Amino acid sequence: MSNEGIYIVAPEGTAWPLTVPEVHEQVLARWPGAFAEVVDIGGHACLSFDADVDGQSRNGLYVEGSNLGLRDGSPRIWAETIAWFLALLPPDAPVVCALEAVPTPVPLRRDAPPQEIVDVLEELNSR
């Protein structure tokens, strides 16, 4: 499976109440040595971060209320981080996921454990 982008997304027509400052605080709590900066991309507040995940520096981008994009790693490498991020969302928050190579989103349970996340993303990749 490719190490291209993985996207955890609020479905079209919805938004998550999680702000960039909240995610910034949580990223630094999870990875104290992470580089994280707030940026504006196309008028959207975003948090760009680089963190040591599975022994290597990897990149993530949170777009306020909208999506989390993760790069430089497979679903297996990012699964724990995705589960951690999903736990930050409200219990009723709808979530879909997509891959850069397969942009058609599929549902993802907000309380999905890491292995289920890997399974969903690998199934998506096999389409």
C-alpha positions in Angstrom: 0.0 0.0 0.0 1.2 3.5 -0.8 2.5 6.0 1.7 0.5 8.7 0.1 -2.1 10.9 1.9 -4.7 9.5 4.3 -7.6 11.8 5.0 -10.0 11.7 7.9 -12.9 14.0 6.9 -16.1 15.6 8.2 -18.7 14.5 5.6 -19.9 17.1 3.1 -22.4 19.4 4.8 -21.0 18.9 8.3 -18.3 20.4 10.4 -16.4 19.3 13.5 -16.4 21.7 16.5 -12.6 21.0 17.0 -10.6 24.2 16.6 -7.0 24.7 15.4 -5.9 25.9 18.9 -7.4 22.8 20.5 -5.7 20.4 18.0 -2.5 22.4 18.4 -2.6 21.8 22.2 -3.4 18.1 21.7 -0.6 17.6 19.2 2.0 19.1 21.5 0.7 17.0 24.4 0.9 13.8 22.3 4.3 14.6 20.8 6.1 17.1 23.0 8.9 17.5 20.5 6.7 18.1 17.5 7.0 21.1 15.2 3.5 22.6 14.8 2.5 25.9 13.3 -0.8 27.6 12.6 -1.2 28.5 9.0 -3.8 30.0 6.7 -4.5 28.0 3.5 -7.0 29.5 1.2 -8.8 31.4 4.0 -9.0 28.3 6.2 -7.3 28.1 9.6 -5.0 25.0 9.6 -2.4 23.4 11.8 0.6 21.9 10.1 2.7 19.6 12.2 5.7 17.2 11.9 6.0 14.6 14.6 8.0 11.4 15.2 5.6 8.6 14.5 7.0 5.1 14.4 10.6 6.4 14.6 10.4 8.8 11.6 9.3 12.4 11.1 5.9 12.4 9.5 3.6 15.2 8.4 0.0 16.1 9.3 -2.4 18.9 8.5 -5.6 19.7 10.3 -8.0 22.0 8.6 -10.3 23.5 11.2 -13.7 21.8 11.3 -13.0 19.9 8.1 -10.3 17.2 7.9 -7.1 15.7 9.1 -4.5 14.8 6.4 -1.6 12.5 7.2 1.4 11.9 5.0 4.6 9.9 4.9 3.2 6.7 6.4 0.9 3.8 5.7 -2.4 3.3 7.4 -0.7 0.8 9.8 1.7 3.5 10.9 -0.9 6.1 11.3 -3.7 3.9 12.8 -2.9 4.8 16.5 -2.8 8.5 15.6 -6.1 8.3 13.7 -7.8 6.5 16.7 -6.3 9.2 19.0 -7.7 12.0 16.8 -11.2 10.4 16.5 -11.3 10.3 20.3 -10.9 14.1 20.3 -14.2 14.5 18.4 -17.6 14.6 20.0 -19.3 11.1 20.2 -21.9 12.0 17.5 -19.4 13.5 15.0 -19.7 11.9 11.6 -16.5 10.7 10.0 -15.4 9.4 6.6 -12.0 8.6 5.3 -10.3 8.6 2.0 -6.9 8.0 0.4 -5.1 10.2 -1.9 -5.1 7.4 -4.5 -8.7 6.6 -3.8 -10.5 9.9 -3.0 -14.0 8.4 -2.7 -14.8 8.6 1.0 -16.1 5.7 3.0 -17.6 5.9 6.6 -15.4 5.3 9.6 -16.7 4.7 13.0 -15.6 7.5 15.4 -14.8 4.8 18.0 -12.9 2.5 15.6 -9.9 0.8 17.1 -6.6 1.0 15.2 -6.9 -2.5 13.6 -10.4 -1.6 12.2 -9.0 1.7 10.9 -6.2 -0.2 9.1 -8.8 -2.7 7.7 -11.1 0.0 6.4 -8.2 1.9 4.7 -6.7 -1.3 3.2 -10.1 -2.3 1.9 -10.5 1.2 0.4 -7.1 0.9 -1.2 -8.1 -2.4 -2.8 -11.0 -0.9 -4.8 
